[in-house]
Structure formats: C-alpha cells, structure tokens
Amino acid sequence: MSGLVPYLSFPGNAAEALTFYRDVFGGTLELFSYEQFGRTDGPADAIAHGALSGPVQLFASDAAGDEDAVHMVGVSFSLLGAADPKTLQAWFAALAEGGVIIDPLQERPWGDTDGQVADRYGIRWLIGHSQS
C-alpha cells in the first residue's frame, strides 16, 4: 500500500503535464483516454486516468464537463528529503523552467536547504534536503 498520492484534474492538458512530470522525475507513465474507459462526458482522446510511477507518484486526468481543473491556493507538494541533494536540485531547476521560483533553493540558518517553485501548470513544490 502506498502513501498519499496527489490526483490532479487538468483543463485538457493532462497528457502534456504528466509527460512533463515524467521528464522531470523519471519513472513510468501510463495514460488512458476517455474512449478507453468508455466515457462519453468529454473528448474521446482526453485523459480519463494517467499514472506516473517512480520516485514521485502522481495521478491525473482531464477535467470533464463542469468539473473544476486544478488551481492551488495555500498548498504545496513537499519533496523534502525525497532524493539525494543533486537530484533535488535538478528537480527544482526543471520545475522552474516555464514556472515561477517563489523562494530560491538555498541553505537556511539551521543548515538545511530548501526552496519553493510553482511549475508551468501552477503546481507548487517545496523541495529540499538536510545537510546531515
């Protein structure tokens, strides 16, 4: 059994977003269309379910009909200590491409390193590591 896995609903660009996250984090990506799931509440080629499995796990779909698409307020996905420092720095840089650095990745007075970035899809990430 896995832990908490975010499930994001995108406004018609779930395949693009999940491919971006696969390129950033690595792992295996599975995409299933509305047509494959027998859904008729959206375009046949829209993503009914997508799953990224790897060092970071995410689920996503294209929002159907009048469903809300993702918009994040007051929440970040934390990847503190989720990988070695070099990998975390690479993830931060990749997520920042086309996004916005909210707080640069930097060493803090207590010795840990962290920073925050909102990626090109508006998803906010807190990334960092301990010095020990």
C-alpha positions in Angstrom: 0.0 0.0 0.0 1.4 3.4 -1.0 1.0 6.7 0.9 -0.7 9.8 -0.1 -0.8 10.3 -3.9 -2.0 13.6 -5.4 -4.7 13.3 -8.1 -4.8 16.3 -10.3 -7.5 17.3 -12.7 -6.2 19.4 -15.6 -8.1 21.6 -18.1 -7.4 19.4 -21.1 -3.6 19.1 -20.9 -3.2 16.2 -18.5 -1.1 14.2 -21.0 1.2 17.2 -21.5 1.5 17.8 -17.8 2.2 14.1 -16.9 4.7 13.8 -19.6 6.5 16.9 -18.2 6.5 15.4 -14.7 7.8 12.1 -16.1 10.6 14.1 -17.8 11.4 15.9 -14.5 11.1 13.0 -12.1 11.7 9.9 -14.2 9.5 6.8 -13.8 6.9 5.1 -15.8 3.8 6.9 -17.3 0.5 5.2 -18.2 -2.2 7.2 -20.0 -5.7 6.1 -20.6 -8.2 8.0 -22.8 -11.9 8.6 -22.1 -12.6 6.3 -25.1 -10.5 3.5 -23.5 -12.6 3.9 -20.3 -15.9 4.0 -22.2 -16.5 7.6 -21.1 -18.6 10.0 -23.1 -18.5 13.0 -20.9 -15.6 14.6 -22.7 -13.5 14.2 -25.9 -12.6 10.6 -26.8 -8.8 11.4 -26.7 -8.9 13.3 -23.3 -7.1 11.6 -20.4 -9.5 9.7 -18.1 -6.7 8.5 -15.9 -2.9 8.9 -16.0 -0.4 7.5 -13.6 3.2 8.4 -13.0 5.0 5.7 -11.0 8.6 6.3 -9.8 10.4 8.4 -7.3 7.4 10.7 -7.4 4.0 9.3 -7.8 1.1 11.3 -9.3 -2.3 10.6 -10.8 -4.1 13.0 -13.2 -6.9 13.3 -15.6 -8.5 15.9 -17.9 -11.5 17.5 -16.1 -14.8 16.5 -17.6 -17.7 18.7 -18.3 -18.2 21.2 -15.5 -15.6 19.7 -13.2 -13.0 22.1 -11.7 -9.5 22.0 -13.0 -6.6 22.2 -10.6 -5.9 25.6 -9.0 -3.8 25.6 -5.9 -4.1 28.0 -3.1 -2.4 27.5 0.2 -1.0 24.1 -0.6 2.4 22.8 -1.8 3.7 19.3 -2.6 6.6 18.6 -0.3 9.6 16.7 -1.6 11.8 17.4 1.4 14.4 14.6 1.5 12.7 12.6 -1.2 16.0 12.1 -3.1 19.7 12.9 -2.9 20.7 16.7 -2.9 21.9 16.6 -6.5 18.6 15.1 -7.7 16.5 17.5 -5.7 18.4 20.4 -7.2 17.8 19.1 -10.7 14.1 18.7 -10.0 13.9 22.2 -8.7 15.6 23.6 -11.8 13.4 21.6 -14.1 10.2 22.5 -12.4 11.2 26.2 -12.5 11.5 26.1 -16.3 8.4 27.9 -17.5 7.3 28.3 -13.9 8.0 30.8 -11.1 10.6 30.5 -8.4 8.7 31.6 -5.2 11.7 31.1 -2.8 15.1 30.2 -4.3 16.7 26.9 -3.3 19.1 27.9 -0.6 20.8 27.0 2.7 18.8 28.0 5.7 20.2 29.3 9.0 19.5 25.9 10.6 21.7 24.2 8.0 19.0 22.6 5.8 18.5 23.6 2.1 15.0 24.2 0.6 13.1 26.4 -1.8 9.7 26.7 -3.4 8.7 26.8 -7.0 5.3 26.9 -8.9 5.7 25.0 -12.1 4.2 25.9 -15.5 1.0 24.2 -14.6 0.5 26.1 -11.3 1.5 23.3 -9.1 3.6 24.5 -6.1 6.5 22.4 -4.8 8.6 22.6 -1.7 11.9 20.9 -2.3 14.9 20.5 0.0 17.2 18.3 2.0 19.1 18.1 5.3 22.9 18.7 5.4 23.3 15.6 7.6 
